[in-house]
Amino acid sequence: MFHSVGQEVPGHATLEETCSLMFGINDRSGSGFISSASLQTSLIALSAETLHRKYTALIGVAVQCGSASISRSGLRALLQDLSQVPAALQEDGAFGQVEAAVSSCFERVRTGSRQLIGGRHGDTASGEHVLSWLRGEPPLLLWLPTLYRLSVSQDVRHDVRCHTCKTRPFTGLR
């Protein structure tokens, strides 16, 4: 996912700007420390990848060591880290609560396919089911597909004339 991270692309953030953003998102208390999982989660969420690749990578951050399942606590930690992005913009209250999202995911897994697995860390769900739940655009993460769609639309070229500035063609949102 991060194979071209060292390439300089015009218009993209510098290393210093990215570090400042990551600390602004993940270290709101000002302690000077960020967990590696929180950093990975934020970088994945803000990357230019497709939603499917983002979701797959996010599930990879949350899976239990040596298994393909995600525990309630693993999903809760992932969603708390993801919630820091809108929280940094004071938009955290608009999307709902982490605990409600965790319950929603595990309830859907329990009623949908009976593939809820009891284990050492409590109930776990397969990565496939969590991926399916993420694709359903849960309210807590509604900002993530919206951000992706906005990002993709930046390069769309419209072969029409702008009503305001009369420029033809123009690029970006119509």
Residue frames relative to the residue before (quaternion, step in Angstrom):
aa qw qx qy qz dx dy dz
M 1.0000 0.0000 0.0000 0.0000 0.00 0.00 0.00
F 0.7839 0.3174 -0.1591 0.5094 3.58 0.95 -0.83
H 0.2300 0.8282 -0.4884 0.1506 3.62 1.17 0.54
S 0.7665 0.3315 -0.1976 0.5133 3.63 1.03 -0.59
V 0.2742 0.8102 -0.4855 0.1809 3.56 1.22 0.43
G 0.6903 0.4916 -0.2869 0.4468 3.61 1.08 -0.61
Q 0.5707 0.6051 -0.3841 0.4007 3.59 1.21 -0.21
E 0.3581 -0.7222 0.5528 0.2111 3.54 -0.96 0.89
V 0.0685 -0.7919 0.6067 -0.0030 3.56 -0.73 1.09
P 0.4766 -0.6798 0.4653 0.3069 3.60 -0.73 1.00
G 0.7922 0.3015 -0.2354 0.4755 3.55 -0.98 0.88
H 0.6231 0.5263 -0.3509 0.4600 3.59 1.23 -0.10
A 0.6405 -0.5611 0.3779 0.3636 3.54 -1.24 0.52
T 0.4627 -0.6524 0.5250 0.2909 3.54 -1.17 0.65
L 0.7013 -0.4517 0.3442 0.4309 3.54 -1.31 0.20
E 0.6611 0.5120 -0.3080 0.4538 3.59 0.93 -0.89
E 0.6524 0.5060 -0.3112 0.4707 3.57 0.99 -0.82
T 0.6501 0.5153 -0.3108 0.4639 3.55 1.00 -0.83
C 0.6455 0.5073 -0.3192 0.4733 3.61 0.95 -0.84
S 0.6482 0.5160 -0.3147 0.4632 3.56 0.94 -0.86
L 0.6505 0.5094 -0.3068 0.4725 3.57 0.98 -0.84
M 0.6667 0.5061 -0.3095 0.4512 3.60 0.89 -0.91
F 0.6659 0.4665 -0.3092 0.4933 3.60 0.98 -0.75
G 0.6263 0.5392 -0.3365 0.4514 3.59 1.05 -0.68
I 0.6885 0.4629 -0.2691 0.4892 3.56 1.06 -0.75
N 0.8306 0.3109 -0.1084 0.4492 3.56 0.70 -1.13
D 0.7544 0.2983 -0.1925 0.5521 3.61 1.19 -0.24
R 0.0455 0.8487 -0.5237 0.0590 3.55 0.69 1.09
S 0.6309 0.5265 -0.3379 0.4589 3.60 1.21 -0.36
G 0.4463 -0.7231 0.4295 0.3059 3.59 1.24 -0.27
S 0.3381 0.7722 -0.4801 0.2425 3.60 1.16 0.48
G 0.4513 -0.6986 0.4452 0.3317 3.60 1.17 -0.49
F 0.6869 0.4319 -0.2719 0.5173 3.59 1.29 0.11
I 0.0609 -0.7588 0.6481 0.0228 3.54 -1.16 0.78
S 0.4206 -0.6844 0.5210 0.2886 3.59 -0.90 0.82
S 0.5881 -0.5933 0.4099 0.3662 3.56 -1.12 0.63
A 0.6272 0.5327 -0.3437 0.4525 3.61 1.04 -0.71
S 0.6470 0.5111 -0.3190 0.4673 3.60 0.98 -0.80
L 0.6527 0.5077 -0.3084 0.4702 3.56 0.97 -0.85
Q 0.6457 0.5107 -0.3174 0.4707 3.59 0.92 -0.88
T 0.6567 0.5283 -0.3088 0.4408 3.56 0.89 -0.96
S 0.6845 0.4819 -0.2893 0.4644 3.59 0.86 -0.93
L 0.6602 0.5052 -0.3125 0.4596 3.58 0.93 -0.87
I 0.6440 0.5066 -0.3213 0.4748 3.58 0.99 -0.78
A 0.6710 0.5144 -0.3030 0.4397 3.58 0.85 -0.97
L 0.7593 0.3752 -0.2003 0.4925 3.59 0.98 -0.81
S 0.4548 0.6881 -0.4543 0.3366 3.59 1.26 0.09
A 0.5363 -0.6344 0.4620 0.3106 3.55 -1.31 0.27
E 0.3867 0.7414 -0.4680 0.2861 3.60 1.21 0.33
T 0.6187 -0.5124 0.4305 0.4116 3.55 -1.32 0.19
L 0.6514 -0.5207 0.3724 0.4072 3.57 -1.22 0.42
H 0.6382 0.5353 -0.3409 0.4358 3.60 0.91 -0.83
R 0.6820 0.4700 -0.2930 0.4777 3.60 0.88 -0.88
K 0.6170 0.5261 -0.3504 0.4688 3.60 1.05 -0.68
Y 0.6724 0.4999 -0.3004 0.4557 3.57 0.83 -0.99
T 0.6529 0.5145 -0.3139 0.4588 3.58 0.94 -0.87
A 0.6692 0.4857 -0.2962 0.4781 3.59 0.95 -0.85
L 0.6388 0.5197 -0.3290 0.4621 3.60 1.00 -0.76
I 0.6263 0.5128 -0.3350 0.4822 3.58 1.02 -0.73
G 0.6210 0.5517 -0.3305 0.4481 3.58 1.06 -0.74
V 0.6298 0.5166 -0.3282 0.4782 3.59 1.11 -0.64
A 0.7538 0.4401 -0.2072 0.4418 3.58 0.99 -0.87
V 0.5440 0.6425 -0.4208 0.3379 3.63 1.11 -0.37
Q 0.5360 -0.6041 0.4851 0.3352 3.52 -1.24 0.57
C 0.6243 -0.5537 0.3987 0.3803 3.55 -1.13 0.64
G 0.8621 0.1356 -0.1145 0.4747 3.54 -0.90 0.98
S 0.7239 0.3610 -0.2641 0.5253 3.61 1.16 0.25
A 0.4349 -0.6771 0.5232 0.2804 3.54 -1.32 0.11
S 0.5837 0.5797 -0.3724 0.4297 3.57 1.21 0.41
I 0.3006 -0.7377 0.5843 0.1553 3.52 -1.27 0.54
S 0.3284 -0.7431 0.5519 0.1882 3.55 -0.85 0.99
R 0.6667 -0.4645 0.3849 0.4376 3.55 -1.30 0.22
S 0.6806 0.4875 -0.2999 0.4574 3.58 0.88 -0.90
G 0.6316 0.5271 -0.3315 0.4619 3.60 1.07 -0.69
L 0.6616 0.4832 -0.2989 0.4893 3.57 0.98 -0.85
R 0.6250 0.5415 -0.3323 0.4535 3.59 1.00 -0.83
A 0.6628 0.4984 -0.3027 0.4697 3.61 0.92 -0.91
L 0.6425 0.5217 -0.3178 0.4626 3.59 0.97 -0.86
L 0.6978 0.4697 -0.2747 0.4658 3.58 0.85 -0.97
Q 0.6145 0.5265 -0.3535 0.4692 3.60 1.07 -0.63
D 0.6481 0.5005 -0.3158 0.4792 3.58 1.00 -0.79
L 0.6627 0.4970 -0.3074 0.4683 3.59 0.94 -0.84
S 0.6392 0.5459 -0.3199 0.4372 3.59 1.07 -0.70
Q 0.5573 0.6203 -0.3892 0.3914 3.58 1.21 -0.33
V 0.5789 0.5920 -0.3844 0.4082 3.61 1.14 -0.53
P 0.7250 0.3692 -0.2732 0.5132 3.67 0.68 -0.86
A 0.5833 0.5780 -0.3796 0.4261 3.62 1.12 -0.54
A 0.6222 0.5430 -0.3415 0.4489 3.59 1.07 -0.68
L 0.7102 0.3936 -0.2338 0.5348 3.58 1.26 -0.45
Q 0.4616 -0.7000 0.4050 0.3647 3.57 1.36 0.27
E 0.5069 0.6305 -0.4276 0.4033 3.58 1.04 0.81
D 0.3556 0.7848 -0.4614 0.2115 3.59 1.23 0.20
G 0.6630 0.5251 -0.3165 0.4296 3.61 0.99 -0.69
A 0.6057 0.6096 -0.3429 0.3793 3.58 1.17 -0.48
F 0.7546 0.4372 -0.2075 0.4432 3.59 1.11 -0.53
G 0.6347 -0.5441 0.3403 0.4304 3.60 1.19 -0.08
Q 0.5822 -0.6019 0.4481 0.3130 3.50 -1.39 -0.03
V 0.5976 -0.5915 0.4195 0.3422 3.54 -1.15 0.73
E 0.6732 0.5181 -0.3136 0.4242 3.59 0.82 -0.96
A 0.6353 0.5175 -0.3284 0.4698 3.59 1.03 -0.74
A 0.6495 0.5111 -0.3168 0.4653 3.59 1.02 -0.76
V 0.6309 0.5199 -0.3325 0.4703 3.60 0.98 -0.81
S 0.6564 0.5074 -0.3058 0.4671 3.58 0.92 -0.92
S 0.6341 0.5411 -0.3190 0.4508 3.57 1.00 -0.86
C 0.6657 0.5029 -0.3019 0.4612 3.57 0.89 -0.92
F 0.7317 0.4306 -0.2557 0.4623 3.57 0.75 -0.99
E 0.6053 0.5289 -0.3642 0.4704 3.60 1.11 -0.51
R 0.6412 0.5178 -0.3180 0.4686 3.57 1.01 -0.82
V 0.6456 0.5053 -0.3176 0.4764 3.57 1.00 -0.80
R 0.6659 0.5203 -0.3045 0.4395 3.58 0.90 -0.95
T 0.7521 0.3885 -0.2220 0.4838 3.60 0.83 -0.93
G 0.6623 0.5572 -0.3078 0.3952 3.58 1.10 -0.64
S 0.8648 -0.0098 0.0533 0.4992 3.58 0.70 -0.93
R 0.4118 -0.7303 0.4581 0.2953 3.56 1.24 0.02
Q 0.4906 0.6554 -0.4492 0.3577 3.59 1.05 0.61
L 0.3228 0.7029 -0.5449 0.3236 3.52 1.02 0.83
I 0.1618 -0.8165 0.5530 0.0368 3.53 -0.67 1.12
G 0.3159 -0.7249 0.5763 0.2061 3.58 -0.82 0.94
G 0.0902 0.8163 -0.5645 0.0827 3.55 -0.94 0.78
R 0.7849 -0.3318 0.2581 0.4552 3.48 -1.37 -0.21
H 0.7485 0.3597 -0.1940 0.5223 3.59 1.07 -0.71
G 0.6521 -0.4659 0.3237 0.5029 3.60 1.18 0.37
D 0.7823 -0.2927 0.2306 0.4992 3.54 -1.22 -0.40
T 0.0585 -0.7688 0.6352 0.0448 3.53 -1.14 0.71
A 0.2200 -0.7487 0.6105 0.1355 3.53 -1.26 0.45
S 0.5399 -0.6146 0.4561 0.3502 3.56 -1.10 0.61
G 0.6257 -0.5507 0.4065 0.3742 3.54 -1.21 0.53
E 0.5987 0.5763 -0.3499 0.4324 3.59 1.11 -0.70
H 0.6900 0.4802 -0.2835 0.4615 3.56 0.92 -0.90
V 0.6363 0.5013 -0.3309 0.4840 3.56 1.04 -0.72
L 0.6197 0.5326 -0.3362 0.4683 3.59 1.04 -0.75
S 0.6433 0.5126 -0.3130 0.4748 3.58 0.96 -0.84
W 0.6475 0.5122 -0.3073 0.4733 3.58 0.99 -0.85
L 0.6505 0.5089 -0.3144 0.4680 3.61 0.96 -0.83
R 0.6445 0.5233 -0.3196 0.4568 3.60 1.00 -0.78
G 0.6191 0.5488 -0.3303 0.4543 3.58 1.21 -0.46
E 0.3670 -0.7732 0.4424 0.2680 3.58 1.36 0.08
P 0.0714 -0.8136 0.5769 0.0106 3.59 0.38 1.22
P 0.6388 -0.5787 0.3448 0.3717 3.62 -1.00 0.77
L 0.6189 0.5652 -0.3506 0.4178 3.61 0.99 -0.77
L 0.7845 0.3071 -0.1410 0.5200 3.58 1.07 -0.76
L 0.2733 0.7933 -0.5069 0.1977 3.59 1.16 0.40
W 0.6002 0.5812 -0.3550 0.4194 3.58 1.13 -0.59
L 0.6195 0.5886 -0.3505 0.3834 3.62 1.06 -0.67
P 0.7042 0.4026 -0.2927 0.5063 3.68 0.76 -0.80
T 0.5997 0.5519 -0.3629 0.4517 3.59 1.12 -0.59
L 0.6441 0.5103 -0.3088 0.4789 3.58 0.97 -0.87
Y 0.6381 0.5251 -0.3212 0.4624 3.58 0.99 -0.82
R 0.6772 0.4938 -0.2974 0.4573 3.59 0.86 -0.93
L 0.6343 0.5109 -0.3281 0.4785 3.58 1.03 -0.74
S 0.6476 0.5286 -0.3095 0.4531 3.56 0.96 -0.88
V 0.6709 0.4937 -0.2920 0.4700 3.58 0.92 -0.91
S 0.6875 0.5068 -0.2912 0.4308 3.59 0.97 -0.80
Q 0.4854 0.6826 -0.4328 0.3335 3.61 1.20 -0.24
D 0.7653 0.3760 -0.1915 0.4862 3.58 1.03 -0.74
V 0.4420 0.6867 -0.4667 0.3396 3.59 1.24 0.14
R 0.2247 -0.7809 0.5741 0.1008 3.55 -0.84 1.06
H 0.1666 -0.7888 0.5885 0.0604 3.56 -0.77 1.10
D 0.2500 -0.7874 0.5484 0.1291 3.57 -0.67 1.08
V 0.4954 0.5833 -0.4689 0.4409 3.53 0.77 1.16
R 0.5112 -0.6374 0.4792 0.3207 3.54 -1.27 0.28
C 0.4687 -0.6651 0.5117 0.2761 3.53 -1.00 0.91
H 0.4783 -0.6945 0.4671 0.2659 3.57 -0.83 1.02
T 0.7055 0.4779 -0.2634 0.4523 3.59 0.99 -0.80
C 0.8348 0.2057 -0.0838 0.5037 3.59 0.60 -1.12
K 0.4143 -0.7532 0.4204 0.2903 3.60 1.34 -0.01
T 0.3925 0.7094 -0.4901 0.3201 3.61 1.18 0.40
R 0.0160 0.7836 -0.6202 0.0321 3.54 -1.04 0.84
P 0.5976 -0.3328 -0.7080 0.1755 1.79 -1.40 2.00
F 0.2534 -0.7527 0.5744 0.1983 3.57 -1.25 0.08
T 0.3575 -0.7362 0.5503 0.1657 3.50 -1.30 0.55
G 0.6798 0.4810 -0.3684 0.4132 3.55 -1.09 0.75
L 0.7774 -0.2927 0.2405 0.5022 3.53 -1.24 -0.47
R 0.3892 -0.7355 0.5143 0.2074 3.52 -1.03 0.81
